[in-house]
Structure formats: structure tokens, C-alpha cells
Amino acid sequence: MGVRGLQGFVGSTCPHICTVVNFKELAEHHRSKYPGCTPTIVVDAMCCLRYWYTPESWICGGQWREYFSALRDFVKTFTAVGIKLIFFFDGMVEQDKRDEWVKRRLKNNREISRIFHYIKSHKEQPGRNMFFIPSGLAVFTRFALKTLGQETLCSLQEADYEVASYGLQHNCLGILGEDTDYLIYDTCPYFSISELCLESLDTVMLCREKLCESLGLHVADLPLLACLLGNDIIPEGMFESFRYKCLSSYTSVKENFDKKGNIILAVSDHISKVLHLYQGERKLEELLPLGPNKALFYKGMASYLLPGQKSPWFFQKPKGVITLDKQVISMSSDPESREEVPMCSDPESKQEVHMCSDPESRQEVPMCSDPEPRQEVPMCSDPESRQEVPMCTGPESRQEVPMCTGSESRQEVPMCTGPESRQEVPMCTGPEPRQEVPMCTGPESRQEVPMCTGPQSGQEVLIWTDPESRQEILCTGHESKQEVPICTDPISKQEDSMCTHPEINQKLPVATDFEFKLEALMCTNPEIKQEDPTNVGPEIKQQVTMVSDTEILKIARTHHVQAESYLVYNIMSSGEIECSNTLEDELDQALPSQAFIYRPIRQRVYSLLLEDCQDVASTCPAVKEWFVYPGNPLRHPDLVRPLQMSVPGGTPSLKILWLNQEPEMQVRRLDTLLACFNLSSSREELQAVESPFQALCCLLIYLFVQVDTLCLEDLHAFIAQALCLQGKSTSQLVNLQPDYINPRAVQLGSLLVRGLTTLVLVNSACGFPWKMSDFMPWNIFDGKLFHQKYLQSEKGYAVEVLLEQNRSRLTKFHNLKAVVCKACMKENRRITGRAHWGSHHAGRWGRQGSGYHRTGSGYSRSSQGQPWRDQGPGSRQYEHDQWRRY
């Protein structure tokens, strides 16, 4: 995580960068400096999870009540000194970082294999050096913090960028996390969670200014250094040879420093003594061996630039003008033009817009310009449509050529001519608006690039060719509802078509070519105010969604940002989700992976959320699943298609489920939730169960119907631990110690917790028929307590012993057991004790791979008797799901 080698370098080579500070003192100083402003710390929650999880036991599925208590103490400590906390969670994995995400997941798989090997050898939990966070910790931490009254946000991209942006824009006291990227961002101070002493509120502040002083760099140089060293976007090996060349020519090698430390010093020395000489005069690709990695390198650099920030390392050429989502972004300009122009204020965007005078009309024409403009591109206003249209200017001529079109007329509009070609540029006519759209060519390229008009927006989209780089620039109006231009890659000469759903009113990307998007970011006007901290990003992204209903999509997005749902917005927006590692034994052939067990539920949720294609399942787009399970190399996502479900009375629309507040709608919501689990026939039995055991029974019924290798002893352990948990204090749970650690019980604990996260998904998608608190693990599951009950049940202990001789629990136990067993019998699943198992149930205890799992009301055996773990994606079909590997 972060910049390669920088954490060790700071700790060993430059310890003076780290300064011990006290949060209470910092808060007092902040209040005196900014009266009336509450000291606020932005917390990168994903970095803090392993430091928040203080319970000694982590192997059994999670000590959730202890963990909740630790979070409460954490919040109370900061609140007591008047510090407000804002928590950010990763909401999705960006495509640029997918390779790094996969790399870490595969590494985690190897660690999990070692953990299970240790358990089988020693029958105890490994030491903290092998610590692995319990499954679902990130998901349930969001809800725990919201329960504690904390402002909790879920990002629309990688959280570190939104954390850094929020800290900068809201004048925060600092950022609390454990990621060296926060040393690179030019934002508020960065504090280490690993060095935090909660009792005294002392921690370490890592100062980027002192880092720059030690390296002889400026703060603006740090993104360049980070990319040359390697980070989550730039692979470490990309510039390995370059770094060693820097090291070989570095004359101040420190013998007492390690190799990585000297490399960082050498690269920094090269930046300060060599690259600085050409800064602003030559492009980075002329100074560095970027080769085919040029686009990726620039993207890595841009990822560190927060809204309003620019990099001195981007050598900019005239790039035209872009209007995007009420923001005017200039792509730099002619360096010879230094003429100052008056300013006017755009009432919608609240951004200053340059004005220039049209020499013939004597009217002022608004212009879009870079915050440090050298050349402005004037806008021409159509008198009827009142729509401003960019003008096309030649880089050498000072003459502005208007490109205005009447909104309704079919008359030709003046053509653009390049200053050298002197050729007229023909017009093209859009099919729907019947409006002629001009075409522009660069003065040297001789290539015509069409300007197309969106069929609904009636607004021109300009593609302009840069005269030196021959790179096409796309200019769009922010209200266009469809992307129709074709952008030609100046290198490959291939056309890249942009495709979106025609009905979605969305933000348009500025181009498919990366450099164009990059420089759009570089030149963003710093005066632009961004109200929503979750709406910022290091690049302007194409938003192609799976759902066309913008009202529903907006609701899903709000729930996502406010951390009130799980995976719903990801499915509806990008159609791509992921699930990290689970403590699963790859050598246990009897228990299937949680990724497979809960997949039919997810497929029905896909059908519900992607309601545009509910009627014709075969035409539904597949959802990309990046789920970690043993044997999955994660080279590609699994393509999983929606699965039709049967809801009594018909499947309600999302508008009905999410917006209808009539009391009877709760019944429809519950019916839909049960249909996702294929348990509509058990509705009456489940309704008779009291809270919070309704959700648990629903999950247990589904599990025991799906997995035949679960036995009566397992059911007893699950129910007994849930009942006994209600009477346990946190201190009692802390002192609880299982006799030994059983690897199968470890996997069952993680399997149940993953089922609870699946319940969160289904409940969110169905409009929240159940209270989220009913399936928060601190209310119905404890890892050590379950492990104790599992070991007792496995040894044949009586139910009274499992329930600790509590008669009131005994009645509840039999009621819950009866509900689960009756529901399973409706699905032809009879739950028996292990002693009654025949040869087909041998599984882990005998012949490998003979266990089978059910879908719906029927059975689905492993093909050819192959064990679960040997089945690659696509080898198992779920009801009518013809899913395959992407």
C-alpha cells in the first residue's frame, strides 16, 4: 500500500520526518487559530481496521462484541477532547488498481494456507504475526460506526483520494491512516494510526515538508518521485533499471543506509539536479524512459493531484476548451499570448469566465480559460438557442473563426479553416436534430474529424486536433445525454467509440484518450467549488451504468455514499463487485466456498436491481464478480448472469420497494427478500420467529438446504451460540477459551459471517424490510462462543449442556430448530446427525469430493464427482445460470 519502500525509508533513514504530537494539544491550537471551527480528523478506515481489531482471538470468525466495544472506546476518546471524526471506506476498486488488488488477494491466499496448516499441526490459533482480519470486518465496521453516531462515508473510487480531498477542502486537523500516499498528496497533515496511543492521544505526524527538505525536492515533486519508485498504479518493476542507473551515478551513497534507502536518495537527487533543469521546457517522456508506459505514468502522476491543483511537470500545449458538468476546463494555451482579459461570473457554475470582445460585433464574448492563461478560446453565442459554442482558432493566426449553429435552422454554419491548410472544412449533419455540424481539422493533420450532436441535447460536441501532437480534443456540453463522437487515437489511428445508454443523463468523459483526460485535470480552475466531497476524483471518468432510471440510481448512490447499503450501487452503476479473502481451507473438499454457496442469492439480487431485463433473462448483462476462492487465479472476473426469482404477487419494481411508504409495502419487501433466498414457502414459519433470530433462521435454512455436508450437530452449535450470546457480557466473552481450535469450525464461522454480509446486500436491495441491527454480528454471533459450542456438539454433549442449563433458552432452542428443520424438509432436505450419514456424506471424513450442494428445490451435484476445490469458474451451473469465465 502506498509508495514502495517509502515507509521503511522514513522510519530508518529519515526519522526526523516523524514528530510525536498530541491530538488534544493540536485540537486546542486549531480552535484558537480557527475560532468556531470544530477540529476534524479524516480517518482512512480501511487502513485502521487491523489496529482497531484488538481482541486476542481472530481465528474463529470474529469477536464482534469485543470489537464493537473497542470502536466505542476509540470514538469516545476523541469526542472527549472535542475532536470530530469523519470515516471513509473504500467503496470500489478502481480498474487502475485491480492488478494490485489481485496481487494482494493471491498473497493472502498463501497466508491462509499457512494458517490452516498451523491449526492442523498445533490445534491452536497462530501468533499475531500471522494475524488475518475476520471476514466482513470492513462491512460491519461501517454499520458499527454509524450505530455509534459517527459520520461514515463510502467512496465512489479509491478512498485515499477522497480522504485527501476532504481533508484539504475542509481545513481538517489532519488525516489518520497508514498509507505513505498521504505523504505524497499535498493536503492536510498525516498522522499514523499504528503509532497512536489511545490513552494519551499521542501519535506520530509524518511531515511531507521535512521529507522534501531531506530529499532536496519540492512538494510538487513528490508525485513524480512516487511514480518512479512504484505505487498502486505504477508497478515497482517498471522503472527498476532507471532507478539503478540513478544509483550508479549517485555520488553520495550512504554506507549505513540500506539499498532501498539509497535508491530513494538517488532518484530524488536525479530529480533535483537533472530533471529540474528542464522543468517546463521539455516533456517528461523526453527526460524519462517512459516508452509504452507513458499513459500509465501520467495517470499515476495525475492520481495525486487534488481538485484545483496543478503539476509543474506537465508540459502543456494548446489543447482547446472543455465544458464539463458546469465546470470550464482549459487545456492550456499558446505560450506567446499574454493578453489580459476582463472577467465575468457564470451564475450557474460560480466560476469566473474570461470575456473578450468580438472585433466586428463589439459584443463581449465569454471565454473559457486556464487559471494561468496564455491563450483563451472564445465562445460564440447563438442568438436563438442562447447556447455558447467554442470557437476554433489556429495556433499561429490570431483570427477567431466562429462555429455557431442555429438550434433549429438547417442553414450551413461558417466553416473552420486551418491557418496553414487554407482548406474549407465540410459540414456533417446529425441524424436526429437535422442540424449541420462543422468539422475541424488541424493545420497539419489534413484529417477531418466530425463534430456530432447528441440526439437529445441539441448541443454540439467538438473534436479539435492539436497542431503539434496531432491529438484530438473532445469538447462537450455538460447537459448532453448521449455520447456520440468518435475519437481517433493519434498513434494507433484506430477509432475508439464511446457507448452509453441513450436514456441516462450522465457526466460525459472528455475523451477516450488518456492524455486528454489528464491535462483536463491539470488545468482545472482552482476557483471551482466542489460541494460534495465524494464527488471529486483524480480524473474525469466515463459513467456507463447498468440501470437507466436516474432517480433510482441517485437513491442507490446516496445510500452508497452514506454507507447505508452494501454492493447495491456497484451492481447498478458499473456491474462489477468484489469480495476479498475468507478463511477457507482449500484442502477441505467437503465444504464449498462461500463464493459459490451465496452466488444464487446474488444472482436473484442482480435480477431485482437490473430490472430493465427482468422479463428476458437471456438478454441481461452479466455482472463481473471478483470473488476470492481457492483455485481461482483471478486473471479475469467471473461473468454471472441474473437469475429470475418468483415473488408472490409478482416482482415489485425498485421504485415501489424503495419509495412507497405505505404500511403494507413492508410485506412486499419481506416477500422479495425471502424470494432472493428462495424461501417464500417458509414465510409463515419465519414470521413467527422473534427478533433478532428471524434473519439468523433465514440464513441457516438457506445454508442447510444448499450444503448437504452440514449436519445436525452444526445446527445445534449455530443456534446455541446465538441464544447464549444474548446473556453474555463483553468481559465474559473475553475470558472465554475454547479447548482447542478445529479447522472445520473456523471455516463454518467465516461462512456464517459471509452469509450475514449477504443479508446486508439483500436487505439493502429490497428496501430494508428488516432492521440492519438484526443481523449485525455483535448481536447474533461470537467466534469463540460458536467454537466452544461446536466442540461440545461434536463430542455429543446434550442440548442442555450447550445451553448452559438455562431452561428459558431450551424452549427457544427447540422452536428455532423446528423452524429450520421444517423449512428444510419442504426442500427435501432432512438434517441428520453425523452418526446417520451414509457414504455419500463422507466428504472431509472419508472419500473426497462426494458431497453435493442444492439449488432451489432440487439437487446439483458436482460434475463427474469432482471435488469443490477443483472446479474452476463455469464448471457448476446455478439453476438456469449459464455463467462463464470472462
N, C-alpha and C positions, 0 to 999 in steps of 0.2 A: 504494500500500500504506500502510495506516495512516490517520492523520488528515490531511486536506487542508491543506496549507500549513504544517503544524507543523514539519516538518524544516527548511525554509528559514528559518522564524521563529527557531528555536533557533540555527541557525548564524549568522544575520546580526544579529538584533535582541537576542537574549539569549545571547551567547556564554558568559557566566559560568555558565550551566547546565551547560556541558560542562567536565569536570575531567579532566585527564590523570592516569591511575592506572597502577600496575604490578601485574600479576597475581601475580607472585612475592611482592611485599610484602603484597598483600591476602590471599594464602593463608597467609602466616606469621601475620598478625594474626588471621585466622579460627581457626587452630589454637590460638593462645594464648587466645582467647576461648571456644572450644568444644573443650576437650581431648577427644581420642578421636574427633573428627568430621572426616572427610576433606573438605577444601574441594571443592565440586562446582559446576561451571558447567553450566547447561542451555543447550543450543545449538539455536536455531531453524535447522535445517539448510537449509530452503528459502531463507532469507534469505542464507545463506552461499555458495550454490553458485557464483555468479559471482565471488566473492572467492577461493574455493578453486581455481577453474579458472585456473591461472596459465600453462599452455602458450601459447606465442605463436600457434600455429595452432589455429583453431577451426572453419574453414570446411569441412574435408574429411571430417567425420564424427566427429572427436574424437581427441585424443592420449591414449588411455586409460592407457597405461603411465606416461606422464609425470604424468598426473593422479593415478594411484594412488600414485606416489612422493611427490607434493605432499601428499596426505592423510596419508601415513605420517609425513612430517616434521611436519605440524601436530599430530598426536596425540602424537608423541614429545616435542615441545617442552613441552606441558602436563604430560605424565606425568613429565618430568624434574624438575619443581618440585612434584610431589606433588598436582597438581590432577586430579580426576576429571571426565570429560566425559560428559554424557548427551545424546544426539542425538535430536531429534524431527523427524519428517517428516509432511507433510500426508497423511492417509490418504483423504480425500474432500473434495469441495467441498460446503459447506452450501448449501441452497436459498436462504437469505437473501443469499448472496454470489454466486449464479450469474450475475446480471446483470453484476456487476463482473468476474467471471472471463471472461465472453463479451467484454466491452468490451476487456479486455487482449489476448485472443486475436486479435480483429479488428485491434487496433493492431499486434500482432506480424506479422500477415499483410502489412500495409503495409510494415513494416520489411523483411520477407523479400523482397518485390518489389523494393525498392530495392537489397538486397544482390545479387540476381541481375542486376539492371540494371548494377550496378557491375562485377560479374565479367565480364559480356559486353563491357563497354566497355574494361576495363583488364586483364583476364585475370590478376588478382591478388586476394588477399584484402583486403577493406576494412580500414580502420583500426579501432582498438579502440573508437572512438566508435560504430561500427555493430555491436559485438560481440553475438553471439547464441549462447546456450549450446547445446552439441551436444545432439541428440535423445537422450532416455533418460538424461540426466545424473542426475536425481533418483533414478531407479530403481536405477541401478548404484552410486550413491554409498552407498545403504543397505547393499548387499552388500559394498562395499569396506570400510566402517567395521566391519561385523561380522567380516570377514576379519581386520581389524586388532585384533580383540578388544574392540571398543567396545560399550557398551550403546546399542542403537539401537531406538527405538520409533516406531511408526507410529500416528498419531492416529485416533480414531474420529469426529473432527469437525475443524474448523479447528485447526491445530497451535498457533496463538498462545495460545489459551485454555488448552490443556493444558500448554504451556510455562510460562505464568504461574502456573497452579495448582501444578504440580510444584515450581517454584522457591519458592513461598510455603510449601507444606506440608512441604518437606524442608529448610528453612532453608539454602537454597543460597547460595553466594557471589554468584551473580548470573546474569543471562541474557545470552547473546551472540547478537546478531542485528542486524537493520537494519530496524526497524519502529517507527514512533512510537506504535503502540498500546501498546508496553511502557512508555511514559511515562504512559499513562492507567491501566493496571492498577495496583492497589495491591498490589504484590508486591515481590520482592527487587530489588536494583539492576540497572540495564540498561546493558550495555556495547556499544559499536559495533564490528561486525566490519570495517567499512570503514576504521576508524582504527587497526586492530590492526597493530602492528609485531611480526612473529613472532620476530625475532631478540632483541629486548629485552623482549618481552611487555608493552609499553606500549600503552595504548589510551585511549579517551575514555569516561568514565562520564557518562551523562545523568541528572541528578538531578531527580526529579519534585518534591521538596520545594522546591528552588530555583526551579523553574518556577512553582509555586504562589505563592511569595513575590513573584516578579516580576509575576504577574498579579493578585495580591490575592485568591487563591482558596484553598480548602481542597482536599486530595487527593480528598475525596469529590465535589468539584465537577467534576473532570476528565472523567468520562464525559458529563456534561451538555454541557461545552464541546466535546468531541469530536463529539457528535451534531449540535450546532448548526453546527459547521464542516464536517461531512460526513466520512464514513468508508466502509468497505467495505459497510456495511449501509445507511446514510443517504446518498442521492445528494447531491452537492455543491450542486445547484441547488434542493433542497427548501426551504432557508431563506435563499436568496440575498437576497430583498427584506428579510427580517428583519435580516440582517447589515448591509445598507446603512442601514437605519433606525438601528441601533445606532451605526454610523459617523457618521451625520449629527448625532446628539445627543452624540457623544463630544467632550469639551472639551479633551482632552489629546493631540490628534493630533500625532505627531512628524513633522516635515518631512523628517528624514533617514531615516525608515523607509519601506519600500515599502508599497504598498497592502494587500497581504495581511497584513503585519505589523500595520498599524494596525487592520485588521478584527479580528484576533485580540485585540488590546488592547481594542477597543471592545466586543466580545462579552463578554470577561471582565469589563470594567467594568460592563456591564449585569447580569451575574450577581451580582456582589458588591454592587452598590449598589441594585439594584431587586429582583431575584428573591429575594435573601436576606431581604428584609423580610417576605416571605410564606411562607418555607420552613416546611413542616409545617402551615400553616394553609389554604393553597389548593392545588388540584391544578395540575399543570404545564399541563394543557390550558386552564386559566383564565388562565394567565400568558403562554403562548406560542401562536403561530398554528399549532397542530398540524393542525387541520382533519381531513381524511380520513386523514392520515398518523399519527394518534395511535398506533395499534397498532405500526406500524413504528418510530416514535420510541421508544416504551417498550422495544421489543425491542432496539433499538440500545443503549439505556442499560443494559439487563439483561445484555447480552453482555459487559460489562466487570466484572461482579460475580462474584468468585471464591467458591467454597464457603465458607459461613459469613459472608459479607459482606452488608451491607445499605446501601441508599442513603437518605440523609435527604430525597431529592427525591421519594420516593414517598409520597403522602398516602394513608394506608391506612384502610379502612373495615372493619366487621365482615365477615369472609369465611368463617367456618366452619373446618373442620378437614379436613386431608387426611392419609391414611396411605398412604405410597408406598414400596415396597421397603425395609421395615424402618426407614423414617425418618418421623418425625411432623413434619408441616409445618403451622404455623398461619398462617391468612390474616389476621392482625391481629385486633383486638378492639374492644369497646366502650371508648371513652376514659374513661368515668366509673368503670369498675370498677378499683379499685386494690388489691383484697384479695390478700394473700399466701397461698399455699397450700403445704403440705408437698410434698416431692419423693419420688419413688420411682424406682428404676432398672429399666429394661426389660432383662432379661438377654440378649435377642437383639440388640437394636439398640444396646445400651450407651449409651442416651440417657436422660437424666433425664425423667421424666414426672410432671407435677403430679398430686397427689391431692386429691380433695375428698370431703366427707362427704355421703352421701345423708341428708337430714333424717329420712326415715322408716325406712330400714333400718339407720341408724347404721353402715353399712359404707363404708369408703373406696372411692371410685370413681376409677380413673385418668383423667387428663385430658391432652389434647394442647394444647400452648400455644406461643405465640410466645416467643422468648428474652427479649423485654421485654413480658410480657403485660399486657394491660389487662382481658382477659376470657378465661376459659377455657371450653372446650366439653367437658363431662363425657362420659365413656364409660360405657355401661351393659353389664354383663357378663351374658350368658345362662348360667344355672347348668348347663345340659346341654351346650351346644355350647362353652362357655368362650370364646366369641368376643365381643370388645368391639365394641359398635356405637355410633356417635356419637349423642349426644342433640341434639335440636333446641331451641334457645332463642330466644325473642323478644327483639328488641333493647331493648324497653322494660321488659318484665316480667323479674323475676329468677327466674322459675319454670322449672325444667328439666322438660322433657317427654320421658320415655324413649321410645326407638324400638327396643325389643328384640323379636326374634322367636325362637321356639324352632326349633332346627335341624331337627327332624323333625315337629313338630306342625303341624296345619293350622288352629290357632286364630288368630283375629284378634288382632293386637297393638295396644296403645293407639295412638290416632290423635294426630296433631300438630295443634295449633290455633295460628293466628297470634294475637298479643296484641291485635290490633285487629279482625280479622275475626270472631273467635269462631266460626268455622265449622269443623266437623269435616272432616278430610281423609280421603277414602276410601282404600281399600287396593287394590293390584293384585297379582295372583298370577303368579309366574314359571312358565313352561310346564313346565320340567323338574323343578325341585325341589319343585314344588307348595307353595311357601311364599308366604304373603301378605306383600307388601312395602309398607310405608307410603308415602304420598305427602306431600310437603311443599309448602306454599305460603308465599310471603312475605306479610306483613300488608297490603300494598297492591296486590300484583300481581293477586290473585284468580285466578292461573293455576296449574293443577295440573301438577306436574312428577313423572313417575313415578320411583320407585326400583326398579331392576331387579336381578335376581340373576343372576350368571353361572351357566351351566348346570353347570359343573364345580366351581366353587369353593364354592358354597353360601354365598357371602358377599355381604352387601348392598352396593349401590352407591347412595349418596345424592346427589341433586341438590337443593341448597338455594338459594333465591332471596334475594339480598341485598336488604334492605328499602328501601335508598335508590337504589342503582344499578340495581336490578331485574335483576341479572346472576346467572345460575345458577352455582352452585358444585358441582363434582362431587367426591364423596369415595369412594374405593375402597379395598379391601383389597389388600395387595401380592401376595397369592398367587393372585388371580383369573387364570384362563387365557383369558378371553374378555371383550372389551369389548362391552357390550350397551346402555349408556344412550344416550339421545338428548339432546343439549344444544341448547337453543334460544338463538339469538343474540338478546340483548335489544333490539338496534337493528333488525335486519332481520326479526325474528320468523320466520326460516327455521330449519328443523331441520337440524342437521349430524349426520349419522350417522357413527359410528365403525365401521370394519370391519377385522377382523384374522382371520387363520387361526385356527379354533377350537382347533387342537391345540397351538399354540405357547404355552409358558409364558413370558410376557414381562412386562417392566415396563410398567405402564399409564400413559398420559399422564393428567394430572389433568383436562384439559378440552380441547375444541377451541377455545374462546375464548382468545385470546392473553392478555388481561389477567389471566385467572385463572392461567395458567401463570407469568406474570411475577411476580405477587405471591406465588405459592408460592415462587419463588426468593428474593424479597426477605426472606421471613420464615424462611428455613431456619435451624434451630437451629445455632449455631456449634459446639456441643459434639459434633456428629455427626462420627465419624471415618470418613474415606474411605480405604480401604487401597490401592485401585488408582488410581494417578494418571491412568490413561487412562479412568477411569470417571466423570469429572466433566464438567459441561457448564453453559453459561450458561442452559439451560432444560431442562425435563423433556420428553423427546421421545417421540413415538409410534414404536414399533418394530414395523413391519409388514414381515415378512420374506418372501422368495420361497421359502424352504425350511422345511418343518415339523419336520424332525428336529433337535431341540435339541442332541443330542450332537454331531452333525456340525457344526452351526452354531457350537457352542462351540469346537470344534477349529479351524474356519476363522477364528474371531475371535482365538484365541490366536496362530495363525500371522501374522495381520494385524498385531496389536499388536506382536509381536516382530519385525516387518519380515522375515519369512521367506518371504512369498509376495507376489504382485502381482495385485491386482484380484479375487482369488477371493472374499474376504469381501464386497466391494462388490456383486458379482453376486448372491451368495446372500442378502444382507441387504436391500439397497434395490433391486436390479435396475437400477442406474444407474452407468455408468462414464464416464470422460472421458479424452481424450488430447490433449495440448497441441500446439503448432505443431511442424512438421517442416520442415527446409529443402527445400522443393519448389518447382520453377519452374512457376508457373501458366501460363506460355506454352509449356511443353514438352508437346505433345499426345501424344507417343509413350509416355511413362512414366506409368502410372496412379498415383494417390495411394496411399500405404501404408495409409490407412484402408480402401480398397477391396480391396487385394491380400490383406491378412491377415484380412479380415472372415469368410470361410468357416471359418477356423480358430477364430475366436472363437465363431462360431455352433455349432460342434460342442462347444466347451467349455461353452457355455450348456446344451446338451443333457445333458452329463455332470453338471454341477453342479446343474441343476434337475431332478433325476432323478425327481421326482414326476410329471413329464409326459413321460417318455421314450417311452411307448407311443403316445401320441396327440399328434403334433406340432402339429396344428391348434389344440389347446386350450392349448398352452403360452403363458404370458405373455411378451410381448416385453420385451427388455432395452433400456433407454434409453441410447443412445450419443451422447455429446457429443464427437465426434471432429472435429478441425480439418482441413479440406482445402480447396483452392482452390475458390471458388464457393459454399461453404457459409456462409450468413449467420448460422447458429447461433441462429436465432429459437426453434427447438424442437429437441429431441433426435431422432435417427433411431430409429425403433422397429424393432428387429432381433429376429427370432424364432429360436429354436434350430433347429439343423439336425441331423437324425438321422445317425449315423455307424455304420459296420459294423466291429465289433471281432471278430476270430477268437475263437470260443467264446462270443460274447455280451458285451455291455457290462457290466462288473462294477459293483457298487454302490460308493458312496463309502466305506461302512464297510469293504468289502473292500480297496479301494485304500489307504485311509488308516490302517486299524487292524490289518489282518492282517500279521503279521511273518514268516510262513512264507517260506523262501528262494525258493520257486517263484513267489511273488507279484510279484517283480521282473519276471518275464517278462510277466505280465499287465499290469503298469503300463506297460512299454515298448510292448506291443501297443496299449494305449489311447492312448498318446502318438502313436504313428505313425498311428493311425486319425484323430486330430484333424487331422493333416496330409494325410490321405487317401493315405498311403504304406505301407499294410500289405503291398502286394505287393513292396516293396523291403526288407523286413525283413532278409533274409539278407545282402544286399549291405552294408547299413549296419552290421550286427553285425561284419562283417569289418574295419571301419574302426577304427583306433586312436584313443584319446582324445588330444587334445580335439577331433578333427576329425569325430567322429560327428555332433554337433549341427550343425556348420557344413554338412556334406554334406546333412543332412536339410533345412536351411533353403534351401540352394542348389537342391536338387531341386524343392522347392515353388515357389521363385521362378521358375525357368526353365520349369516347367510352366504357371504362372499367366500369365506375361508373355512374349508372343511377340517383343517388341521387344528382348529381351535376347539377345545374340549370343555366339559362341564367344570372342571377344576379351574380353568382360566376365567370362566364366567363368575364363579364364586369369588375369585380374587378381585376382579374388577368391581363387583357390587359391594363386597365387604369393605374395601378400602374407601369407597365413596361415602358409605354410611358412617364408618368410624371417623373419617376426616372431619365430619360436622362437629364432633365433640372434642377435637384436639386443639390445644393452644400451639402457638408457634414454638414456644420453648419445649413442649413435649415432642414436637416433630424434630427439633434439632437434636434431641437426645436419643432419638430412635436409631437403632443399629441392626440391620439385617444380619443373620448368622453368616451368610456368605453371598457372593454375587453370582447369579445364574445368567448365562448369556442369552437364553431364550426370554427370560423375564425382562432383560434390558431392552431387547427388540420389541417386546409387547408394549412396554411403557412408551417407547418412542412412537409406536404405531398408533396408540390411542391419542397421543398429543397431536400427531399429524391429522388425525380424524377431527380433533377439536378445531384446528385451523381450517379444515374443510367446512366445518359447520359455520365458521365465521363467513366464509365465502358465500355459502348457500343462503344464510340468513340475510346477508347484505343484498344479494341479488333479488330476494323475494320481498324486499320491503320491510325487513325486521319484524317478522311475526313473533319471534322470541326475544326476550331481553338478552343482550350480549353477556350480561353477568352470569346467566345460567350455564354458560359453557366456558367461562374463564377458568383456567386450570386450578387457580388457588381456591376455588370453591368446590371442585369435584375430583381433583386428582393430586396425589402426592407420590413422588417416585419411590422413596424409601418405604412408605407405608404400603404401597402396592407390592413392592418386592417382598416385604415381610409376609403379606397375605398370600402371595404366590407360593412362597416356600412352604408355608403351613398347609396350603391346599394341596400342593404336590405330594406332601407327606401323608395326606389322608386325614388331616385334622377335621374334627366335626365343625359344623357351621357355627355352633355356639362359641367355639374357641376363636374362630375367625372374627366373630362379632364382639369378642372380649366380654362374653357372658352378659350382654345387655339385651334384656327381653324386648324392649321397645324397638330396637334395631332388628330383632329377629322377625317381627311381623312385617316390617318394611322390606326386609331382605326377600322373604318369600313372595311378597307382592311384586317386587321388581323382577325377580327371577321368572315368575309366572308370565308376566307381560312379554319378556324377551323370548321365552320358550314357545309360547303360544303363537307369537308373530312368526317365529322361525318355522313352526310346523305348517303355517299357511303357505310357506315357500318350500315345503317338502324337505325341510332341514331339521332333523332330530338331533338335538345336542346330547351327546352321551359322555360318560366318564372315560378316562383313558383306559381303564381296565376292560371296557367293552369294545375297544377298537379292533377292527379286523386288519388284515394285511394291507388293505388299500390306504389305511391311515398311518402306516409305519413312518413315512416321512423322515423326520430327523432321527427317529429312534430305530430305523431299520433301512429298508431299501430306499434309495434316494429317488426323488422326483416323482413319486406316485401320488402325491397329494393333488387335489384339484380345487378349483375355485368356481363359484357360480356367478352368473349374471342374470338379473331379473328373477324369473321364477324357474329357470332351467339351470342346467349344468354346463360348464365349459371346461373340459379337461385340457391338460397340456397336450399339445400336438405331439404324437408319437411317443408319449410318455416322457418327454424331455423335462428335466428339472427347470424350475422357475428361472434360476440364475443364468441358465444357458440360452434363454430366449431373448433374442435381440428385438428391437422395436419392429412391430409389424407382424411378429410371429403369433401373436394372440389377438383374436378379434373380440370386440366387445359388442354383443348383440349384433346390430346391423352396421357396426362401425368398421369401415374398410380403411382404417388408418394405416399409414405407411411412413417410412423414414424419409425425411426431407433430404 
